C-alpha cells in the first residue's frame, strides 16, 4: 500500500471513531512508515480525535520532524479532550 492510501484509511478510521481498527493498522505499518511525516500526522490525528491523547502525545513526542499541522492537531486534541 502507498503512504497516501494508508493516510486515507487512517483518516476514515478517525472519522468513524474506530480507534481499535486504527491501532491495528498502525501496528501493521509502523516499521515501514516510521519516518513519513504525513502518516505520523494522520496517526496523531486518529489518536487525538478518538480521545486517546496519551498515544497521540507519545507519537508526537517521538516524531523528530514535527510540522505545524502536528502542533495544531495536538493543541486541538488537548483542548477537546474529555476525561
HUFENFEN-V916734 format. One record per helix or strand. SS is the DSSP state (~ for helix, > for strand). FROM is the first residue (numbers start at 1). TO is the last residue. Records with the same first field share a line. If there is no record, write none. Layout:
BEGIN
SS = FROM-TO ; FROM-TO
END
This chain:
BEGIN
~ = 3-16 ; 19-33 ; 37-49 ; 53-62 ; 68-80
END
